[in-house]
């Protein structure tokens, strides 16, 4: 479930922003900001099945031809990490539901 910050902090959900049920849901984070997710199965939030995602805006592009960090040749996308973190949490939650 996507929830508000207070619901996330207290593990008490009264009005989820969005609920996901298939275990294979795709989530798009449309803008910079904080996103809070937790497993809606009773007791799962209390044992840590939560994720808080802080999305920051991309820096503006540099002028053509300049290099920000020449020693850095390959970097994993932060969204890739977030995707696998979310999928791991939701997959584990789905697994425990059965």
C-alpha positions in Angstrom: 0.0 0.0 0.0 1.1 3.5 -0.6 0.4 5.5 2.6 1.0 8.9 4.2 4.0 9.7 6.3 2.0 9.5 9.6 0.5 6.1 8.6 3.9 4.9 7.6 5.5 6.0 10.9 2.7 4.4 13.0 2.0 1.3 10.9 -1.6 2.3 11.2 -3.4 2.6 7.9 -6.8 4.3 7.8 -6.9 5.7 4.3 -4.2 4.3 1.9 -3.3 6.5 -1.0 -3.2 3.4 -3.2 -3.4 -0.4 -2.7 -1.6 -3.0 -4.8 -2.8 -6.5 -4.8 -1.2 -8.6 -7.6 2.3 -9.0 -6.3 3.5 -7.9 -9.8 2.4 -4.3 -9.6 4.3 -1.5 -11.4 4.7 1.8 -9.6 5.7 5.0 -11.3 7.1 7.8 -9.1 5.9 10.9 -11.0 7.8 13.6 -9.3 10.4 14.5 -6.7 9.4 13.9 -3.1 8.8 11.3 -0.5 6.9 8.1 -1.2 5.9 5.7 1.6 4.9 2.0 1.1 4.2 -0.8 3.5 2.7 -4.3 3.4 -0.9 -4.2 4.3 -1.0 -7.7 5.9 -1.6 -7.5 9.6 1.8 -7.5 11.5 4.0 -7.2 8.4 4.6 -3.5 8.8 5.6 -4.0 12.5 8.3 -6.5 11.4 9.8 -4.0 8.9 8.1 -4.7 5.6 8.1 -1.0 4.7 10.0 1.2 2.2 10.4 5.0 2.2 11.6 6.4 -1.2 13.0 9.9 -1.5 13.1 11.0 -5.1 15.3 13.9 -6.0 15.3 15.9 -9.2 18.0 15.2 -11.7 20.7 17.9 -11.9 20.5 20.2 -14.9 22.6 19.0 -17.8 26.1 20.3 -18.0 27.3 22.4 -21.0 28.3 20.3 -24.0 31.7 18.6 -23.8 32.2 19.0 -20.0 32.6 16.0 -17.8 31.4 16.0 -14.2 33.5 13.1 -12.9 35.9 11.5 -15.5 36.8 8.6 -13.1 33.1 7.5 -12.9 32.4 5.4 -16.0 29.4 3.3 -15.0 26.8 3.8 -12.3 23.7 1.8 -11.5 20.6 3.9 -11.7 19.1 4.8 -8.3 15.7 3.9 -9.7 16.9 0.4 -10.6 17.9 -0.1 -6.9 14.5 1.3 -5.8 12.7 -1.0 -8.2 14.4 -4.1 -6.9 13.9 -2.9 -3.3 10.2 -2.4 -3.8 9.8 -5.6 -5.7 11.7 -7.5 -3.0 9.5 -6.1 -0.2 6.2 -6.6 -2.1 7.3 -10.1 -3.3 8.2 -11.1 0.3 4.9 -9.7 1.5 3.0 -11.6 -1.1 4.9 -14.8 -0.2 4.0 -14.5 3.5 0.4 -13.9 2.6 0.0 -17.5 1.5 
